[in-house]
Amino acid sequence: MGARPSRRVFLAATSPVLLGWALGAHTVWGWGRQTVHPEPRPDIDASAVLTAEQLEGAGKDVVAVFDMVREMPQIVDGIHCYCGCASLPGFRSLLICYQQDGMARGCHICQGEAKLAYRRRKEGQSLDQIRRAIDARYA
């Protein structure tokens, strides 16, 4: 019988896998399936994106990100969200995170993806270029 690893070595080796499983990492980091960005709906608009009034108490920085999304719903509707919400019922794209219950209100990944998309869009990049930048940073 070989030497057994110490408890510290065992936990160091298994903790990332177990944490990833608990957080739904198989959908966040692509374990078990390839991430596919959705095609933006041609008729999408920003009418369902939460307003500053609906975000009362969320802070100026959060409201600013929702305002960014409101300027580019057709872009955000074509981006996969990497925070794990993709496994939730009714999920379609990053745009969903800025509607209804507004998961993006408290999620730094949702907010980060939107900020990156906004900045890249202002630079004149295409949706495909924005997707590649988001994949490089969050996938």
Buried (B, 14 or more C-beta within 10 A) or exposed (E): EEEEEEEEEEEEEEEEEEEBEEEBBBBBBEEEEEBEBBEBBEEBEBEEBBEEEEBEEBEEEBBEBBBBBBEBBBBBBBBBBBBBBBEBEEBBBBBBBBBEEBBBBEBEBBBBBBBBBBEBBEEEBEBEEBBBBBBEEBE
